[in-house]
Amino acid sequence: MKRITINSVLLFLFCLMSQIGLAQEKVDITEDPIKDELIKTYSWTKAFFENTAEPVVYLSEMENESGHQYVLIESKNAKTLYDTNGKQYCADHSELSCVEYYKLSEGKLSWKNPN
């Protein structure tokens, strides 16, 4: 009877420790909470952060006077404005600044590459 009880306790502890380990693996410990909040809010931005060929320099929520929101993504060579669903809305070029043209201001979330 003791052997069954000890085995049951050991099996229980093993299962408990396995679950704790799995739970710890699912927790995403972050070094950049603003970047993570942007990805959480706009999941489509994750691909821009992961693009090493054209790294993101600056990413910010933008909004117009009536409160409509956009996302500005700036790389070394381009500034592009997207709607909140990730559809390209406007791209800067030598004669156009999307932010100025649409009279946008920075929203609550903005991230600048620390490098």
N, CA, C and O atoms as CSV, one atom per row, in Angstrom:
chain,resi,resn,atom,element,x,y,z
A,1,MET,N,N,0.815,-1.187,0.000
A,1,MET,CA,C,0.000,0.000,0.000
A,1,MET,C,C,0.864,1.259,0.000
A,1,MET,O,O,0.554,2.221,-0.702
A,2,LYS,N,N,1.966,1.260,0.796
A,2,LYS,CA,C,2.861,2.413,0.833
A,2,LYS,C,C,3.475,2.666,-0.539
A,2,LYS,O,O,3.627,3.813,-0.961
A,3,ARG,N,N,3.823,1.590,-1.226
A,3,ARG,CA,C,4.463,1.730,-2.529
A,3,ARG,C,C,3.519,2.422,-3.522
A,3,ARG,O,O,3.959,3.263,-4.305
A,4,ILE,N,N,2.241,2.078,-3.495
A,4,ILE,CA,C,1.266,2.706,-4.387
A,4,ILE,C,C,1.124,4.185,-4.046
A,4,ILE,O,O,1.051,5.019,-4.948
A,5,THR,N,N,1.086,4.518,-2.777
A,5,THR,CA,C,0.934,5.904,-2.350
A,5,THR,C,C,2.149,6.732,-2.751
A,5,THR,O,O,2.001,7.845,-3.256
A,6,ILE,N,N,3.332,6.207,-2.534
A,6,ILE,CA,C,4.554,6.925,-2.906
A,6,ILE,C,C,4.609,7.126,-4.413
A,6,ILE,O,O,4.948,8.213,-4.881
A,7,ASN,N,N,4.280,6.091,-5.177
A,7,ASN,CA,C,4.257,6.213,-6.638
A,7,ASN,C,C,3.222,7.247,-7.081
A,7,ASN,O,O,3.482,8.032,-7.993
A,8,SER,N,N,2.073,7.250,-6.451
A,8,SER,CA,C,1.028,8.220,-6.791
A,8,SER,C,C,1.495,9.639,-6.503
A,8,SER,O,O,1.273,10.546,-7.306
A,9,VAL,N,N,2.141,9.830,-5.360
A,9,VAL,CA,C,2.646,11.151,-5.001
A,9,VAL,C,C,3.728,11.583,-5.987
A,9,VAL,O,O,3.732,12.729,-6.436
A,10,LEU,N,N,4.637,10.685,-6.324
A,10,LEU,CA,C,5.692,11.012,-7.280
A,10,LEU,C,C,5.119,11.345,-8.658
A,10,LEU,O,O,5.576,12.281,-9.315
A,11,LEU,N,N,4.126,10.582,-9.089
A,11,LEU,CA,C,3.480,10.845,-10.367
A,11,LEU,C,C,2.784,12.205,-10.346
A,11,LEU,O,O,2.863,12.965,-11.312
A,12,PHE,N,N,2.102,12.507,-9.238
A,12,PHE,CA,C,1.435,13.794,-9.085
A,12,PHE,C,C,2.445,14.944,-9.157
A,12,PHE,O,O,2.213,15.934,-9.851
A,13,LEU,N,N,3.566,14.811,-8.439
A,13,LEU,CA,C,4.589,15.858,-8.450
A,13,LEU,C,C,5.195,16.033,-9.843
A,13,LEU,O,O,5.454,17.154,-10.281
A,14,PHE,N,N,5.416,14.925,-10.524
A,14,PHE,CA,C,5.950,14.995,-11.877
A,14,PHE,C,C,4.990,15.763,-12.793
A,14,PHE,O,O,5.418,16.639,-13.544
A,15,CYS,N,N,3.708,15.438,-12.730
A,15,CYS,CA,C,2.703,16.120,-13.550
A,15,CYS,C,C,2.633,17.610,-13.193
A,15,CYS,O,O,2.547,18.463,-14.076
A,16,LEU,N,N,2.669,17.906,-11.916
A,16,LEU,CA,C,2.613,19.290,-11.464
A,16,LEU,C,C,3.821,20.076,-11.971
A,16,LEU,O,O,3.666,21.187,-12.477
A,17,MET,N,N,4.993,19.523,-11.843
A,17,MET,CA,C,6.203,20.198,-12.288
A,17,MET,C,C,6.211,20.361,-13.817
A,17,MET,O,O,6.695,21.373,-14.324
A,18,SER,N,N,5.689,19.396,-14.538
A,18,SER,CA,C,5.600,19.489,-15.993
A,18,SER,C,C,4.697,20.639,-16.391
A,18,SER,O,O,5.024,21.387,-17.312
A,19,GLN,N,N,3.572,20.794,-15.721
A,19,GLN,CA,C,2.642,21.882,-16.015
A,19,GLN,C,C,3.261,23.234,-15.695
A,19,GLN,O,O,3.067,24.190,-16.445
A,20,ILE,N,N,3.992,23.333,-14.611
A,20,ILE,CA,C,4.658,24.587,-14.256
A,20,ILE,C,C,5.674,24.944,-15.325
A,20,ILE,O,O,5.771,26.105,-15.722
A,21,GLY,N,N,6.428,23.968,-15.793
A,21,GLY,CA,C,7.404,24.204,-16.845
A,21,GLY,C,C,6.750,24.662,-18.130
A,21,GLY,O,O,7.262,25.570,-18.785
A,22,LEU,N,N,5.629,24.058,-18.512
A,22,LEU,CA,C,4.920,24.475,-19.710
A,22,LEU,C,C,4.379,25.880,-19.566
A,22,LEU,O,O,4.441,26.671,-20.507
A,23,ALA,N,N,3.852,26.195,-18.405
A,23,ALA,CA,C,3.320,27.535,-18.182
A,23,ALA,C,C,4.421,28.579,-18.279
A,23,ALA,O,O,4.200,29.668,-18.809
A,24,GLN,N,N,5.586,28.260,-17.779
A,24,GLN,CA,C,6.694,29.209,-17.837
A,24,GLN,C,C,7.159,29.421,-19.269
A,24,GLN,O,O,7.567,30.528,-19.621
A,25,GLU,N,N,7.107,28.381,-20.109
A,25,GLU,CA,C,7.529,28.524,-21.490
A,25,GLU,C,C,6.586,29.429,-22.279
A,25,GLU,O,O,7.023,30.089,-23.222
A,26,LYS,N,N,5.319,29.474,-21.920
A,26,LYS,CA,C,4.340,30.276,-22.632
A,26,LYS,C,C,4.438,31.747,-22.284
A,26,LYS,O,O,3.972,32.586,-23.055
A,27,VAL,N,N,5.025,32.088,-21.153
A,27,VAL,CA,C,5.158,33.482,-20.751
A,27,VAL,C,C,6.223,34.132,-21.612
A,27,VAL,O,O,7.354,33.652,-21.680
A,28,ASP,N,N,5.863,35.222,-22.268
A,28,ASP,CA,C,6.794,35.914,-23.156
A,28,ASP,C,C,7.426,37.069,-22.399
A,28,ASP,O,O,6.827,38.136,-22.266
A,29,ILE,N,N,8.624,36.857,-21.909
A,29,ILE,CA,C,9.344,37.901,-21.187
A,29,ILE,C,C,9.951,38.827,-22.227
A,29,ILE,O,O,10.682,38.382,-23.112
A,30,THR,N,N,9.654,40.089,-22.122
A,30,THR,CA,C,10.043,41.036,-23.152
A,30,THR,C,C,11.074,42.027,-22.656
A,30,THR,O,O,11.134,42.374,-21.476
A,31,GLU,N,N,11.870,42.461,-23.590
A,31,GLU,CA,C,12.855,43.494,-23.285
A,31,GLU,C,C,12.401,44.848,-23.815
A,31,GLU,O,O,13.010,45.871,-23.503
A,32,ASP,N,N,11.337,44.863,-24.617
A,32,ASP,CA,C,10.855,46.097,-25.223
A,32,ASP,C,C,9.327,46.141,-25.180
A,32,ASP,O,O,8.673,45.757,-26.149
A,33,PRO,N,N,8.761,46.598,-24.083
A,33,PRO,CA,C,7.306,46.561,-23.923
A,33,PRO,C,C,6.539,47.431,-24.926
A,33,PRO,O,O,5.412,47.086,-25.282
A,34,ILE,N,N,7.102,48.529,-25.386
A,34,ILE,CA,C,6.403,49.378,-26.358
A,34,ILE,C,C,6.285,48.657,-27.705
A,34,ILE,O,O,5.227,48.657,-28.334
A,35,LYS,N,N,7.379,48.051,-28.127
A,35,LYS,CA,C,7.373,47.277,-29.375
A,35,LYS,C,C,6.351,46.142,-29.276
A,35,LYS,O,O,5.588,45.907,-30.213
A,36,ASP,N,N,6.340,45.448,-28.154
A,36,ASP,CA,C,5.390,44.354,-27.968
A,36,ASP,C,C,3.947,44.848,-27.959
A,36,ASP,O,O,3.057,44.171,-28.474
A,37,GLU,N,N,3.711,46.012,-27.384
A,37,GLU,CA,C,2.362,46.580,-27.365
A,37,GLU,C,C,1.913,46.939,-28.783
A,37,GLU,O,O,0.752,46.735,-29.139
A,38,LEU,N,N,2.826,47.471,-29.584
A,38,LEU,CA,C,2.492,47.766,-30.975
A,38,LEU,C,C,2.141,46.493,-31.736
A,38,LEU,O,O,1.172,46.472,-32.496
A,39,ILE,N,N,2.916,45.439,-31.540
A,39,ILE,CA,C,2.655,44.168,-32.212
A,39,ILE,C,C,1.342,43.569,-31.713
A,39,ILE,O,O,0.584,42.992,-32.492
A,40,LYS,N,N,1.079,43.705,-30.434
A,40,LYS,CA,C,-0.179,43.197,-29.876
A,40,LYS,C,C,-1.374,43.968,-30.456
A,40,LYS,O,O,-2.402,43.371,-30.777
A,41,THR,N,N,-1.239,45.264,-30.585
A,41,THR,CA,C,-2.323,46.103,-31.091
A,41,THR,C,C,-2.477,45.965,-32.603
A,41,THR,O,O,-3.595,45.901,-33.115
A,42,TYR,N,N,-1.363,45.920,-33.308
A,42,TYR,CA,C,-1.351,45.814,-34.770
A,42,TYR,C,C,-0.497,44.615,-35.153
A,42,TYR,O,O,0.686,44.764,-35.460
A,43,SER,N,N,-1.086,43.440,-35.136
A,43,SER,CA,C,-0.322,42.199,-35.333
A,43,SER,C,C,0.440,42.187,-36.657
A,43,SER,O,O,1.492,41.555,-36.754
A,44,TRP,N,N,-0.061,42.860,-37.655
A,44,TRP,CA,C,0.589,42.889,-38.964
A,44,TRP,C,C,1.935,43.606,-38.938
A,44,TRP,O,O,2.721,43.449,-39.872
A,45,THR,N,N,2.229,44.393,-37.893
A,45,THR,CA,C,3.511,45.099,-37.816
A,45,THR,C,C,4.679,44.172,-37.475
A,45,THR,O,O,5.840,44.531,-37.672
A,46,LYS,N,N,4.372,42.997,-36.970
A,46,LYS,CA,C,5.434,42.062,-36.576
A,46,LYS,C,C,6.377,41.766,-37.740
A,46,LYS,O,O,7.589,41.670,-37.547
A,47,ALA,N,N,5.837,41.624,-38.925
A,47,ALA,CA,C,6.665,41.336,-40.106
A,47,ALA,C,C,7.660,42.462,-40.369
A,47,ALA,O,O,8.776,42.204,-40.820
A,48,PHE,N,N,7.274,43.700,-40.094
A,48,PHE,CA,C,8.188,44.828,-40.294
A,48,PHE,C,C,9.331,44.789,-39.285
A,48,PHE,O,O,10.478,45.079,-39.626
A,49,PHE,N,N,9.018,44.432,-38.051
A,49,PHE,CA,C,10.065,44.333,-37.035
A,49,PHE,C,C,11.030,43.186,-37.325
A,49,PHE,O,O,12.205,43.254,-36.965
A,50,GLU,N,N,10.536,42.134,-37.974
A,50,GLU,CA,C,11.360,40.965,-38.263
A,50,GLU,C,C,12.154,41.105,-39.565
A,50,GLU,O,O,13.029,40.284,-39.840
A,51,ASN,N,N,11.867,42.118,-40.359
A,51,ASN,CA,C,12.551,42.321,-41.636
A,51,ASN,C,C,13.948,42.890,-41.387
A,51,ASN,O,O,14.102,44.075,-41.093
A,52,THR,N,N,14.945,42.045,-41.506
A,52,THR,CA,C,16.317,42.485,-41.249
A,52,THR,C,C,16.934,43.180,-42.461
A,52,THR,O,O,17.912,43.915,-42.316
A,53,ALA,N,N,16.379,42.960,-43.652
A,53,ALA,CA,C,16.910,43.605,-44.853
A,53,ALA,C,C,16.593,45.103,-44.849
A,53,ALA,O,O,17.394,45.910,-45.320
A,54,GLU,N,N,15.440,45.467,-44.324
A,54,GLU,CA,C,15.016,46.865,-44.253
A,54,GLU,C,C,14.443,47.114,-42.855
A,54,GLU,O,O,13.226,47.201,-42.693
A,55,PRO,N,N,15.311,47.228,-41.848
A,55,PRO,CA,C,14.839,47.332,-40.465
A,55,PRO,C,C,14.032,48.606,-40.192
A,55,PRO,O,O,14.276,49.659,-40.781
A,56,VAL,N,N,13.079,48.476,-39.293
A,56,VAL,CA,C,12.254,49.602,-38.872
A,56,VAL,C,C,13.104,50.548,-38.029
A,56,VAL,O,O,13.806,50.118,-37.113
A,57,VAL,N,N,13.034,51.825,-38.346
A,57,VAL,CA,C,13.734,52.848,-37.589
A,57,VAL,C,C,12.766,53.500,-36.598
A,57,VAL,O,O,13.132,53.841,-35.473
A,58,TYR,N,N,11.528,53.659,-37.049
A,58,TYR,CA,C,10.520,54.348,-36.243
A,58,TYR,C,C,9.148,53.814,-36.622
A,58,TYR,O,O,8.861,53.602,-37.800
A,59,LEU,N,N,8.310,53.599,-35.632
A,59,LEU,CA,C,6.939,53.147,-35.871
A,59,LEU,C,C,6.049,53.877,-34.876
A,59,LEU,O,O,6.335,53.912,-33.679
A,60,SER,N,N,4.962,54.463,-35.386
A,60,SER,CA,C,4.111,55.250,-34.497
A,60,SER,C,C,2.658,55.222,-34.930
A,60,SER,O,O,2.341,55.213,-36.119
A,61,GLU,N,N,1.785,55.209,-33.935
A,61,GLU,CA,C,0.377,55.480,-34.202
A,61,GLU,C,C,0.276,56.955,-34.566
A,61,GLU,O,O,0.951,57.797,-33.973
A,62,MET,N,N,-0.552,57.257,-35.524
A,62,MET,CA,C,-0.789,58.639,-35.922
A,62,MET,C,C,-2.296,58.831,-35.971
A,62,MET,O,O,-3.044,57.875,-36.177
A,63,GLU,N,N,-2.739,60.061,-35.782
A,63,GLU,CA,C,-4.165,60.309,-35.934
A,63,GLU,C,C,-4.419,61.698,-36.504
A,63,GLU,O,O,-3.635,62.630,-36.321
A,64,ASN,N,N,-5.552,61.799,-37.204
A,64,ASN,CA,C,-5.909,63.091,-37.766
A,64,ASN,C,C,-6.786,63.860,-36.775
A,64,ASN,O,O,-7.070,63.377,-35.679
A,65,GLU,N,N,-7.205,65.042,-37.169
A,65,GLU,CA,C,-7.972,65.905,-36.267
A,65,GLU,C,C,-9.286,65.283,-35.822
A,65,GLU,O,O,-9.761,65.565,-34.722
A,66,SER,N,N,-9.885,64.436,-36.665
A,66,SER,CA,C,-11.156,63.806,-36.301
A,66,SER,C,C,-10.973,62.511,-35.508
A,66,SER,O,O,-11.954,61.865,-35.141
A,67,GLY,N,N,-9.707,62.128,-35.241
A,67,GLY,CA,C,-9.432,60.957,-34.415
A,67,GLY,C,C,-9.218,59.664,-35.173
A,67,GLY,O,O,-9.022,58.618,-34.554
A,68,HIS,N,N,-9.249,59.705,-36.507
A,68,HIS,CA,C,-8.996,58.495,-37.299
A,68,HIS,C,C,-7.522,58.123,-37.178
A,68,HIS,O,O,-6.643,58.974,-37.318
A,69,GLN,N,N,-7.262,56.843,-36.917
A,69,GLN,CA,C,-5.888,56.419,-36.655
A,69,GLN,C,C,-5.228,55.752,-37.856
A,69,GLN,O,O,-5.877,55.137,-38.702
A,70,TYR,N,N,-3.919,55.902,-37.887
A,70,TYR,CA,C,-3.054,55.309,-38.899
A,70,TYR,C,C,-1.808,54.799,-38.195
A,70,TYR,O,O,-1.615,55.037,-37.003
A,71,VAL,N,N,-0.967,54.099,-38.938
A,71,VAL,CA,C,0.324,53.653,-38.421
A,71,VAL,C,C,1.400,54.095,-39.405
A,71,VAL,O,O,1.347,53.766,-40.590
A,72,LEU,N,N,2.364,54.835,-38.908
A,72,LEU,CA,C,3.491,55.287,-39.715
A,72,LEU,C,C,4.665,54.363,-39.456
A,72,LEU,O,O,5.064,54.154,-38.310
A,73,ILE,N,N,5.217,53.810,-40.530
A,73,ILE,CA,C,6.401,52.953,-40.408
A,73,ILE,C,C,7.517,53.580,-41.227
A,73,ILE,O,O,7.376,53.833,-42.424
A,74,GLU,N,N,8.624,53.821,-40.548
A,74,GLU,CA,C,9.773,54.445,-41.200
A,74,GLU,C,C,10.952,53.483,-41.163
A,74,GLU,O,O,11.308,52.942,-40.116
A,75,SER,N,N,11.543,53.288,-42.327
A,75,SER,CA,C,12.801,52.543,-42.423
A,75,SER,C,C,13.864,53.544,-42.846
A,75,SER,O,O,13.590,54.741,-42.941
A,76,LYS,N,N,15.054,53.072,-43.097
A,76,LYS,CA,C,16.146,53.969,-43.485
A,76,LYS,C,C,15.821,54.711,-44.783
A,76,LYS,O,O,16.193,55.873,-44.951
A,77,ASN,N,N,15.128,54.034,-45.696
A,77,ASN,CA,C,14.895,54.602,-47.024
A,77,ASN,C,C,13.448,54.973,-47.333
A,77,ASN,O,O,13.171,55.457,-48.431
A,78,ALA,N,N,12.516,54.764,-46.405
A,78,ALA,CA,C,11.111,55.019,-46.732
A,78,ALA,C,C,10.286,55.357,-45.496
A,78,ALA,O,O,10.584,54.922,-44.383
A,79,LYS,N,N,9.239,56.145,-45.727
A,79,LYS,CA,C,8.216,56.412,-44.720
A,79,LYS,C,C,6.883,56.067,-45.362
A,79,LYS,O,O,6.518,56.614,-46.402
A,80,THR,N,N,6.161,55.150,-44.728
A,80,THR,CA,C,4.897,54.697,-45.292
A,80,THR,C,C,3.821,54.745,-44.227
A,80,THR,O,O,4.044,54.366,-43.077
A,81,LEU,N,N,2.654,55.216,-44.626
A,81,LEU,CA,C,1.513,55.322,-43.740
A,81,LEU,C,C,0.535,54.201,-44.087
A,81,LEU,O,O,0.229,53.967,-45.256
A,82,TYR,N,N,0.053,53.519,-43.057
A,82,TYR,CA,C,-0.884,52.406,-43.224
A,82,TYR,C,C,-2.149,52.695,-42.437
A,82,TYR,O,O,-2.128,53.446,-41.461
A,83,ASP,N,N,-3.267,52.086,-42.874
A,83,ASP,CA,C,-4.446,52.157,-42.026
A,83,ASP,C,C,-4.251,51.136,-40.906
A,83,ASP,O,O,-3.282,50.377,-40.928
A,84,THR,N,N,-5.139,51.107,-39.949
A,84,THR,CA,C,-4.931,50.242,-38.781
A,84,THR,C,C,-5.041,48.755,-39.102
A,84,THR,O,O,-4.703,47.923,-38.260
A,85,ASN,N,N,-5.509,48.402,-40.307
A,85,ASN,CA,C,-5.577,47.003,-40.730
A,85,ASN,C,C,-4.349,46.568,-41.515
A,85,ASN,O,O,-4.240,45.406,-41.906
A,86,GLY,N,N,-3.425,47.495,-41.748
A,86,GLY,CA,C,-2.187,47.157,-42.444
A,86,GLY,C,C,-2.201,47.438,-43.935
A,86,GLY,O,O,-1.259,47.072,-44.637
A,87,LYS,N,N,-3.249,48.078,-44.432
A,87,LYS,CA,C,-3.303,48.418,-45.854
A,87,LYS,C,C,-2.554,49.729,-46.080
A,87,LYS,O,O,-2.788,50.714,-45.379
A,88,GLN,N,N,-1.644,49.735,-47.069
A,88,GLN,CA,C,-0.862,50.936,-47.344
A,88,GLN,C,C,-1.800,52.069,-47.738
A,88,GLN,O,O,-2.685,51.906,-48.579
A,89,TYR,N,N,-1.586,53.205,-47.118
A,89,TYR,CA,C,-2.444,54.363,-47.328
A,89,TYR,C,C,-1.710,55.466,-48.092
A,89,TYR,O,O,-2.295,56.118,-48.958
A,90,CYS,N,N,-0.444,55.674,-47.776
A,90,CYS,CA,C,0.328,56.760,-48.379
A,90,CYS,C,C,1.813,56.470,-48.195
A,90,CYS,O,O,2.220,55.893,-47.187
A,91,ALA,N,N,2.620,56.874,-49.178
A,91,ALA,CA,C,4.072,56.720,-49.071
A,91,ALA,C,C,4.735,58.055,-49.362
A,91,ALA,O,O,4.423,58.714,-50.354
A,92,ASP,N,N,5.646,58.446,-48.495
A,92,ASP,CA,C,6.389,59.689,-48.710
A,92,ASP,C,C,7.250,59.577,-49.960
A,92,ASP,O,O,7.719,58.496,-50.316
A,93,HIS,N,N,7.446,60.702,-50.612
A,93,HIS,CA,C,8.439,60.810,-51.683
A,93,HIS,C,C,8.989,62.227,-51.645
A,93,HIS,O,O,8.656,62.994,-50.742
A,94,SER,N,N,9.802,62.577,-52.587
A,94,SER,CA,C,10.521,63.863,-52.511
A,94,SER,C,C,9.597,65.080,-52.409
A,94,SER,O,O,10.000,66.107,-51.864
A,95,GLU,N,N,8.380,64.986,-52.918
A,95,GLU,CA,C,7.470,66.138,-52.898
A,95,GLU,C,C,6.265,65.940,-51.982
A,95,GLU,O,O,5.342,66.754,-52.001
A,96,LEU,N,N,6.259,64.886,-51.191
A,96,LEU,CA,C,5.102,64.630,-50.337
A,96,LEU,C,C,5.515,64.038,-48.993
A,96,LEU,O,O,6.259,63.059,-48.926
A,97,SER,N,N,5.019,64.650,-47.937
A,97,SER,CA,C,5.113,64.081,-46.595
A,97,SER,C,C,3.685,63.727,-46.187
A,97,SER,O,O,2.847,64.612,-46.012
A,98,CYS,N,N,3.414,62.441,-46.036
A,98,CYS,CA,C,2.062,61.991,-45.700
A,98,CYS,C,C,1.571,62.601,-44.390
A,98,CYS,O,O,0.414,63.005,-44.282
A,99,VAL,N,N,2.447,62.665,-43.405
A,99,VAL,CA,C,2.078,63.203,-42.096
A,99,VAL,C,C,1.657,64.668,-42.221
A,99,VAL,O,O,0.655,65.078,-41.636
A,100,GLU,N,N,2.412,65.448,-42.973
A,100,GLU,CA,C,2.065,66.861,-43.164
A,100,GLU,C,C,0.812,67.021,-44.022
A,100,GLU,O,O,-0.058,67.833,-43.708
A,101,TYR,N,N,0.721,66.259,-45.087
A,101,TYR,CA,C,-0.401,66.370,-46.016
A,101,TYR,C,C,-1.730,66.073,-45.316
A,101,TYR,O,O,-2.712,66.791,-45.506
A,102,TYR,N,N,-1.752,65.016,-44.509
A,102,TYR,CA,C,-2.983,64.636,-43.817
A,102,TYR,C,C,-3.112,65.284,-42.435
A,102,TYR,O,O,-4.056,64.998,-41.697
A,103,LYS,N,N,-2.166,66.151,-42.091
A,103,LYS,CA,C,-2.169,66.873,-40.816
A,103,LYS,C,C,-2.332,65.906,-39.635
A,103,LYS,O,O,-3.252,66.023,-38.825
A,104,LEU,N,N,-1.406,64.953,-39.575
A,104,LEU,CA,C,-1.447,63.924,-38.542
A,104,LEU,C,C,-0.579,64.306,-37.355
A,104,LEU,O,O,0.418,65.016,-37.488
A,105,SER,N,N,-0.980,63.822,-36.204
A,105,SER,CA,C,-0.166,63.986,-35.004
A,105,SER,C,C,0.110,62.605,-34.423
A,105,SER,O,O,-0.616,61.645,-34.681
A,106,GLU,N,N,1.168,62.531,-33.638
A,106,GLU,CA,C,1.560,61.258,-33.035
A,106,GLU,C,C,0.502,60.800,-32.039
A,106,GLU,O,O,-0.034,61.601,-31.273
A,107,GLY,N,N,0.211,59.508,-32.059
A,107,GLY,CA,C,-0.756,58.930,-31.129
A,107,GLY,C,C,-0.099,58.495,-29.834
A,107,GLY,O,O,0.959,59.003,-29.463
A,108,LYS,N,N,-0.725,57.558,-29.153
A,108,LYS,CA,C,-0.251,57.110,-27.843
A,108,LYS,C,C,0.976,56.215,-27.911
A,108,LYS,O,O,1.835,56.267,-27.031
A,109,LEU,N,N,1.059,55.400,-28.947
A,109,LEU,CA,C,2.161,54.441,-29.049
A,109,LEU,C,C,3.159,54.873,-30.120
A,109,LEU,O,O,2.783,55.102,-31.269
A,110,SER,N,N,4.398,54.982,-29.748
A,110,SER,CA,C,5.449,55.200,-30.748
A,110,SER,C,C,6.722,54.516,-30.262
A,110,SER,O,O,7.010,54.456,-29.067
A,111,TRP,N,N,7.465,54.009,-31.226
A,111,TRP,CA,C,8.676,53.248,-30.935
A,111,TRP,C,C,9.784,53.735,-31.853
A,111,TRP,O,O,9.568,53.944,-33.047
A,112,LYS,N,N,10.954,53.911,-31.295
A,112,LYS,CA,C,12.135,54.285,-32.076
A,112,LYS,C,C,13.214,53.234,-31.849
A,112,LYS,O,O,13.479,52.831,-30.716
A,113,ASN,N,N,13.824,52.801,-32.930
A,113,ASN,CA,C,14.885,51.794,-32.839
A,113,ASN,C,C,16.047,52.354,-32.023
A,113,ASN,O,O,16.584,53.410,-32.357
A,114,PRO,N,N,16.437,51.660,-30.962
A,114,PRO,CA,C,17.514,52.167,-30.103
A,114,PRO,C,C,18.896,52.102,-30.751
A,114,PRO,O,O,19.846,52.698,-30.244
A,115,ASN,N,N,19.011,51.384,-31.863
A,115,ASN,CA,C,20.340,51.232,-32.511
A,115,ASN,C,C,20.627,52.328,-33.482
A,115,ASN,O,O,21.691,52.341,-34.101
